[in-house]
Amino acid sequence: MRKTNSSDKLFRDPLGHVVDFMFDEQVADVFPDMIRRSVPGYDSIISMLGVFAQHYVVPGSRVYDLGCSLGAATLSMRRRIQQPDVSMFAIDNAEAMAQRCRELLARESTAVPTEVVCADVREVQFENVSLVVLNFTLQFIDTGERLDILRRIADGMLPGGALIVSEKVTFDDRSERDRNEALHREFKRANGYSELEISQKRAALENVLVPDTIATHRQRLAQAGLINVDMWFRCFNFVSFVAHKP
């Protein structure tokens, strides 16, 4: 079985041309190291997803991890689900990520059946859902399609169900944006990334990861038919919301 604990050195050397970021085999190889060194509070978010699962998942329901990458969120939730007859679905549109996710999930026995599907989250049908997680996934979807996805999720949720949306955000106020971006860069420097790595990865993500403001997220979740939108986590320009189906 392949290992996925390599150090992230993808942008260490100068690149003649920086191409758009892709979740390919190279990224899958280093993803755990990359995301922990790039996203402040990532481990805390993953850990708390298990707490949300224990609280919101009900018997006989479905749980979705959309944009599951290597399955960290899926594992966290699956370990804490105590209700019977629950089915989990881990979805990712990158085959390299989905395959590694299958391998990692197979290492742990579980009473919660979990299906890993390589598919576009925009094409997934939702029904009988008690909990959905979009963990740093919505930001990679075209902005014009984000509301439709949230509406379809909400339509398939059971009353009292929850949606967790974790995202990198931006700010309308330039000084607030600059402060948080500067702190994020310091976070990456503290985790060993060089100025070249930071610059080249930023260029690779520029046309791929498009962040929204906190206000836009709140408004969109409300438009999707969800209520009691709480921003339960924030560190610099990274946040996580929980929204509820009435």
N, C-alpha and C positions, 0 to 999 in steps of 0.2 A: 504494500500500500504506500502511495506517495506521501511525502511529508509536506506540510505547508507552514513550516516555521522558519523559512529562510529570511535573512535580513533584506530589507528593501534597499536596493542599490540601482533601481531602474533609471534614475535620473542623475546618477553620480558623475557620469562622464559627459563632456560637451556633445550635444547633438547638432548635426548640421542642419536638420529640419525637425522641429518638434511637431509630431502628428497628434491628432485628437486622441484623447485618452480612451482606451478600450479595456474591457474586463476580459482579457485573454489569458492564455496559459501563463505568461510571465507574471501578470498581476495576481493570478490565483496562487502562484508559488509563494508570493511574499505578502499576500493580503493581510494576514493577522498582524504582522509587524507594521505594515504601511498604515493601517487604519488607527492603530493605537498610538502611533507617533504623529498622526495627522489630525485626529479628532479628539479634542479635550473632553474628558468625561465619558469616553466611549465605554469603558468597562463598567462604569456605574450605570449607564443606560441599559446595557445588556443584562446586568444583574437585576435591575428593577423590573425588566420585562417579565421575569419569572414571578415577581410579586403581583404584577397586574394579571398574569394568567391565573394565579391562584385565586384572585379576587373575582374576576369577571367570567371565567369560563364556566359554562353550565352543562349538565348532563345532556348527552345526545347532540351536541352542537359541533360546529366546525371552527377551526382556527387557521388563519392564513398569515404566513410570513412572506410579504411581497417584496421581491428584490432581496432574496435570502442570502446571497453571496455564499459563504462557506457554512452557513447554518448556525452561527453563534446565537442569534435571537431564537431560532427554533429550539435549540438545545436548552437554552435558559427557560423557555416557557414549558417545554415538554417535561422537564425535571420537576416542575412545581404543580402541574395539573393533577388534581386529585379526583376529578369527576369521572364517572363511567361513560363509555360509549362516545368518546371524543375523537374526532379525526383531525389531523393536522395536514396542511398543504404548504410546502415550501416552494416558492416560485421564483425562477430567475431566467432571464432571456439569454444569458451567456452560458453556453454548454460547458465551458471550462469550469465555471463556478458551480453549476448544478452538479456536475460529476464529482467534484471534490466534496461538495455538500453530502451527496449520497454516501461517499466513502467514510466521511467523518461521523455521520449519523449512525452508520452501520456498526460502529465501534461500541455503541451503548445499547443495551437491551432496554426495552421500554414497553409499558402497557398501553401507550398511546400510539396507534398506527400513524405513520407519517409518510406521505408521498411527496417526493421531490420531482418537480415538473419543470422542464425547460420550456418556457412559454413567455410571451409578452403579457405583462400584467394588464395591459389595456384590453386583452381579449378574454380574461378570466371571468367566469360567471360565478356570482356569489349567492348563496342561499343558506339559511339556517346557521348564520354566523354569530358567534358570541364575542370574538376578539380578532382584530386585524392589526397587523404591524406593518407600517411603511417606514423602515429604518434607513434613512438617508437614501431613499429611492425616488421620491416624488421630484426631487431636484434635477434628476436626469431625464425627466419626461417633458415633452414640449409643453410650454406654459398654457397653450390653448386647449390642451387635453386634460389638464389636471382636475378641473372641476367635474368633468364627466366621469372620471375614474372614481372620485370621491362619492359622487351621487350613486353610482352603481354599487359601490361598497355599502353605503348607507341603506340602500333599498334591500340589500340581502341580509341585513343584520337583524337579529332578534331584539325586541325591546329590552333596554338595559345593557345592551352590548356596548363595546368600546372600540375605538380606533386610536392607535398610537401613531403619531407622525413625528419623526425625528428629522431635522433638517439643518443645513447651514443656511443662515439668513443674512440679509443685507439691511441697510438702514437708509431712510430718506434723508436724514440729517447727515451731511457730509462729515462733520467732526465726530459724530458717534460712529459712523462707518469706519473712518480712519483709525480711531482709537482701538476698535475691536479687531480690525485687520492687523494692526501693529502688534497687539497682544497675541493674536494667533500666530503670527510669524515668530514671535519670541518663544512661543510654545514649541514650534517645530525646531527652532534652533536648539532649544534646551534638550530636545530628543535626538540631537545629533545630525540633523539635516544641514547641509551647507547652503550658502546663498545660491549657488548654481542649481542645486536640487530643488530648492523652493521656487526659484524663478522658472525653471523648465517645467516643473509639474503644474504650476499656475498657468503657463501657456498651453499645456496639453488639455487642461480642464476648462479653459476660457469659453469655448464654444459648446461644451458638453454639459457642464454643471451650471445651471442658471438659478440663482437663489431668489427667493421672495422676501418681502418684509414680514415681520411678525403680524402686522395689521392685515396684510393680504391673506396670510394663512388663516387667521381667525375669521375673516369675512368669508373666505371660500368654504371653510368647514361649516359655517352657519348656512350658507347657500345650499350646501349638500343635504341639509336637513338634520344636522347634528347639533346638540345643545351642550351647555356646561363645558365649554372649551377651556381647559386649564393648561397653562404652560407650567408643567411640573418640573422641568429641568432647563437650566440655561448656564452655559459657560462661554463667555465671550460671544462669538457670533454663531454658536451652535445651540439649538434648543430642541425640546421635545414637548409635544402637546398630547393630551388625552381628551378625546371628544366622545360624546355619548349619544346612543340612539334612544329617543324618547319612547 
